[in-house]
Amino acid sequence: MLGVDPRAPDWKRLRKGIYVDRAAFDRLPAWKRYEVRVHAFLLTNPGSILCLESAAVLHGIPLFGEAKDIHVLHPGGATTTRNGDVCFHTSADAREIVRVGSALATSVPDTVSDLARVLSPAKALAAADAVISPVQGGAFSIDDLRARGSFQQNRRGVRLREWVWEHADVRSESPGESVSRAVILWSGFEAPVLQRDFRYEGAVDRTDFFFESCEAVGESDGWGKYDLSDPDAAEEHLRREKVREDRLRRHGHPMARWTATDTWKVDPLCRALVQAGVRRVEHPHSAFLATLRRNPRELRRPQGSRIALRAETDAGSSSLDGQGNSRGG
């Protein structure tokens, strides 16, 4: 870098010989910062096999926040080791290794199966939905995901993973819908119908969630649904959304809307559903709801900042077999 002094405070060191503009890096969404760190690691370690969150970056699997560590599979290693922010994982179970561009990583089914054992179940559900949902570009089935985990010797985290497999849905059209669905179920509300179409006044309106008992509609906003970087396009999106909402209300569908922040906080989402007439059918599942809180696998967010789409899990250094500090959910 001719003319650049990497010792200056304007530069942030990511890896040996790799620096980025500190202000520009800090302005990135949390998940994007993690993506930059992963690619910086690959520049200096091109033969590494990525796994867990790091493999998810290469595969485009949705995560949340900024993961703390770079995760590398070390098939011949005797034990899991750590070097700074890099975890080298061992496993008694073989993983399918694929090439993604010029990099190596565990396959999509292996990556999601491994994540489902250590991520908060809501976030693991978003990952699973994404790779089986055609709308999200998924090219796998839930059976593909189940098959990769079925032969593994270690059973740690299996119950949480089974919850994810049981609730994954090809109809989910965004990670935000997946997390919202988990919160709805854990809060004790009836299971919604996904992507229900209504035909009124010559229009077809697709809804995120439909609650059959009261015919209410639920909409999850604030997960990048509107392109706010283009004011004109955003204004048109919002105008059409208002027309659509008014049409649904005219035909007897109470409307519940919530944002990404409402979802993570839980209570605002619940209030929106109750105000729309959606009933609780069972007691809330407090243990599951508790998994939405910050996790040791994620870098701490500045106080007051929002959770950005793309990365969170829950253990520190661990093997893929769940040895060491690994805990499900």
C-alpha positions in Angstrom: 0.0 0.0 0.0 2.2 2.8 -1.3 1.8 6.1 0.6 -0.3 4.4 3.4 1.0 4.0 6.9 -0.9 1.1 8.4 0.1 2.2 11.9 -2.1 5.3 11.5 -5.3 5.2 13.5 -7.3 5.5 10.3 -6.5 1.9 9.4 -7.7 -1.3 11.0 -5.6 -4.5 10.8 -7.7 -7.6 10.0 -4.8 -10.0 9.4 -1.1 -9.8 8.8 -0.6 -7.5 5.8 -4.3 -6.8 5.4 -5.7 -3.4 6.5 -9.0 -1.7 5.9 -10.2 1.9 6.3 -11.4 1.9 9.9 -14.3 4.3 9.5 -15.6 2.5 6.5 -15.3 -0.8 8.2 -17.1 0.4 11.3 -20.0 1.8 9.2 -20.7 -1.6 7.7 -23.6 -3.7 9.0 -22.4 -6.3 11.6 -22.8 -9.3 9.3 -20.9 -7.5 6.5 -18.0 -6.8 8.9 -17.8 -10.5 9.6 -17.9 -11.3 5.9 -14.9 -8.9 5.3 -13.0 -10.7 8.2 -13.7 -14.1 6.6 -12.4 -13.0 3.2 -9.4 -11.4 4.8 -8.6 -14.7 6.5 -8.9 -16.6 3.2 -6.5 -14.2 1.6 -3.8 -15.2 4.0 -5.0 -18.9 4.4 -6.3 -19.9 1.0 -6.2 -23.7 1.6 -8.4 -23.6 4.8 -11.7 -25.4 5.0 -14.3 -23.1 6.4 -17.2 -24.4 8.6 -20.0 -23.1 10.7 -20.6 -19.3 10.4 -17.6 -18.9 8.2 -18.9 -21.4 5.7 -22.3 -19.8 5.9 -20.7 -16.6 4.6 -19.5 -18.3 1.5 -22.8 -20.1 0.9 -24.9 -16.9 1.5 -26.7 -18.5 4.4 -28.4 -15.8 6.5 -26.9 -15.1 9.9 -27.3 -12.3 12.5 -24.9 -9.8 14.0 -21.1 -10.3 13.9 -19.7 -13.7 14.8 -16.8 -13.6 17.1 -14.6 -16.2 15.5 -13.4 -17.5 12.1 -14.2 -21.2 12.0 -11.9 -23.7 10.2 -12.3 -27.4 9.9 -9.1 -29.3 10.7 -9.9 -33.0 9.8 -6.6 -34.4 10.9 -6.3 -32.5 14.1 -6.2 -34.3 17.4 -8.1 -31.7 19.3 -9.8 -28.3 18.8 -7.4 -25.4 19.0 -7.6 -21.6 18.9 -5.3 -19.0 17.5 -6.6 -15.5 18.2 -10.0 -15.2 16.6 -9.6 -18.4 14.6 -11.0 -21.7 15.9 -9.7 -24.9 14.3 -12.3 -27.6 14.8 -12.0 -31.4 14.8 -14.7 -33.9 14.4 -15.1 -37.7 14.5 -17.8 -37.3 11.8 -16.8 -36.7 8.1 -18.1 -33.6 6.4 -18.7 -33.1 2.7 -16.2 -30.5 1.5 -17.1 -28.4 -1.5 -15.4 -25.6 -3.4 -17.1 -22.2 -3.4 -15.3 -20.1 -6.0 -11.6 -20.5 -5.0 -12.4 -21.3 -1.3 -13.2 -24.6 0.4 -16.0 -25.1 2.9 -18.3 -27.7 4.4 -21.3 -28.3 2.1 -24.6 -26.4 2.6 -26.4 -29.3 4.3 -23.4 -30.0 6.6 -23.1 -26.3 7.4 -26.8 -25.9 8.3 -26.8 -29.1 10.2 -23.8 -28.0 12.3 -25.3 -24.5 12.8 -28.6 -26.0 14.0 -26.8 -27.6 16.9 -25.2 -24.4 18.2 -27.3 -21.4 17.0 -30.3 -20.0 18.7 -33.1 -22.1 17.2 -34.8 -19.0 15.7 -31.6 -18.2 13.8 -31.0 -21.8 12.9 -34.6 -21.9 11.5 -33.8 -18.9 9.3 -30.7 -20.7 8.0 -32.7 -23.9 7.3 -35.6 -22.1 5.7 -33.3 -20.1 3.4 -31.6 -23.2 1.9 -34.9 -25.1 1.3 -37.0 -22.1 0.2 -37.2 -21.7 -3.6 -38.0 -18.0 -3.2 -34.8 -17.5 -1.2 -32.8 -19.4 -3.7 -32.7 -22.7 -1.7 -31.8 -25.8 -3.7 -32.1 -28.4 -1.0 -34.8 -30.3 0.9 -35.4 -30.8 4.5 -34.5 -34.5 3.9 -31.1 -33.4 2.6 -30.5 -31.6 5.8 -31.7 -34.4 8.0 -29.6 -36.9 6.2 -26.3 -35.1 6.9 -26.9 -35.2 10.6 -28.4 -38.6 10.9 -25.1 -40.5 10.9 -23.2 -38.3 13.3 -21.9 -40.1 16.4 -22.1 -37.1 18.8 -25.7 -36.3 19.9 -25.0 -33.0 21.5 -27.5 -30.3 20.3 -29.6 -32.9 18.5 -32.9 -31.9 20.2 -32.5 -28.3 19.2 -31.6 -29.4 15.7 -34.7 -31.6 15.5 -36.9 -28.6 16.5 -35.4 -26.8 13.5 -36.1 -29.7 11.1 -39.6 -30.0 12.4 -40.4 -26.3 11.9 -38.5 -25.5 8.7 -40.8 -24.5 5.9 -40.2 -24.1 2.2 -42.9 -21.3 2.1 -40.8 -18.9 4.2 -39.7 -16.0 2.0 -37.2 -14.2 4.2 -35.1 -14.7 7.3 -37.2 -12.1 9.1 -40.3 -14.2 8.5 -38.5 -17.3 9.9 -37.5 -15.5 13.1 -40.9 -13.9 13.5 -42.5 -17.4 13.1 -40.4 -18.8 15.9 -41.3 -15.9 18.2 -45.0 -16.3 17.4 -44.9 -20.0 18.2 -42.8 -19.6 21.4 -45.1 -16.8 22.6 -48.0 -19.3 22.6 -50.0 -18.0 19.6 -51.6 -20.3 17.0 -49.4 -21.4 14.2 -49.9 -19.1 11.2 -50.5 -20.0 7.6 -47.6 -18.8 5.5 -47.9 -16.9 2.2 -51.7 -17.0 2.0 -53.1 -15.3 -1.1 -56.3 -13.2 -1.1 -58.2 -12.1 -4.2 -60.2 -8.9 -3.7 -61.2 -6.1 -6.0 -59.3 -7.5 -8.9 -56.0 -7.8 -7.0 -54.0 -10.7 -5.5 -52.5 -9.9 -2.1 -50.0 -12.3 -0.6 -49.6 -12.1 3.2 -46.6 -13.1 5.4 -48.9 -14.7 8.0 -52.5 -15.5 8.2 -54.2 -16.5 11.5 -57.2 -18.6 10.6 -59.1 -18.4 13.9 -59.7 -14.6 13.6 -58.7 -14.1 10.0 -56.0 -11.6 11.0 -53.0 -10.9 8.8 -49.5 -10.5 10.1 -46.7 -8.6 8.3 -43.0 -8.6 9.2 -41.4 -5.3 8.2 -38.0 -3.8 8.5 -35.8 -6.7 7.3 -34.8 -5.0 4.0 -38.2 -5.5 2.5 -38.1 -2.0 1.0 -35.2 -0.4 -0.9 -34.7 2.6 1.3 -31.6 3.6 -0.6 -33.9 4.6 -3.5 -36.3 7.2 -2.0 -38.6 7.1 -5.1 -38.8 3.3 -5.2 -39.3 3.2 -1.4 -42.1 5.7 -1.6 -43.9 3.7 -4.3 -43.5 0.5 -2.3 -45.0 2.1 0.8 -47.9 3.6 -1.2 -48.7 0.2 -2.7 -48.5 -1.4 0.7 -50.9 1.1 2.2 -53.4 0.4 -0.6 -53.0 -3.3 -0.1 -53.5 -3.0 3.7 -56.6 -0.9 3.3 -58.0 -3.5 0.9 -57.4 -6.4 3.3 -59.0 -4.4 6.1 -62.1 -3.6 4.1 -62.6 -7.4 3.6 -62.5 -8.2 7.3 -58.9 -8.9 8.0 -57.4 -7.2 11.0 -53.8 -6.3 10.4 -50.8 -6.8 12.7 -47.5 -5.2 11.7 -44.2 -5.4 13.4 -40.6 -4.5 12.7 -37.3 -6.5 13.1 -36.7 -4.6 16.4 -40.2 -5.6 17.6 -39.4 -9.3 16.8 -36.2 -9.3 18.9 -37.9 -7.5 21.8 -40.8 -10.0 21.6 -43.4 -7.9 23.6 -44.1 -5.4 20.8 -44.8 -8.3 18.3 -47.1 -9.9 20.8 -49.0 -6.7 21.4 -49.5 -6.3 17.7 -51.0 -9.8 17.5 -53.2 -9.3 20.5 -54.5 -6.0 19.2 -55.4 -7.8 15.9 -57.4 -10.4 17.8 -54.9 -13.3 17.6 -55.4 -15.6 20.6 -52.8 -17.4 22.6 -53.4 -21.1 22.5 -50.8 -22.2 25.0 -48.4 -20.7 27.6 -45.3 -19.0 26.3 -42.1 -21.1 26.0 -39.8 -18.9 28.1 -36.7 -21.1 27.6 -36.9 -20.8 23.9 -37.6 -17.1 24.1 -34.5 -16.7 26.2 -32.4 -18.0 23.3 -33.1 -14.7 21.4 -30.8 -12.8 23.8 -27.2 -12.1 22.9 -24.9 -15.0 22.6 -21.2 -15.6 23.5 -20.4 -16.5 19.9 -21.3 -13.0 18.8 -19.2 -9.9 19.3 -20.9 -7.5 21.7 -23.0 -4.9 20.0 -22.7 -1.2 21.0 -25.5 -0.4 23.4 -28.7 0.7 21.6 -27.6 -0.7 18.2 -29.9 -2.9 16.2 -29.3 -6.5 15.4 -28.4 -6.7 11.7 -29.2 -9.6 9.5 -26.5 -12.3 9.4 -24.8 -13.9 12.4 -25.2 -15.2 16.0 -24.6 -18.5 17.8 -23.7 -19.5 21.3 -20.5 -21.1 22.2 -16.8 -20.3 22.3 -14.1 -22.6 21.1 -15.4 -26.1 20.5 -15.2 -29.0 18.2 -17.9 -29.8 15.7 -18.8 -32.7 17.9 -19.9 -30.4 20.6 -16.9 -31.0 22.9 -15.4 -28.2 25.1 -17.7 -25.2 25.6 -20.4 -26.0 22.9 -24.0 -25.7 24.1 -27.2 -26.0 22.1 -29.4 -22.9 22.0 
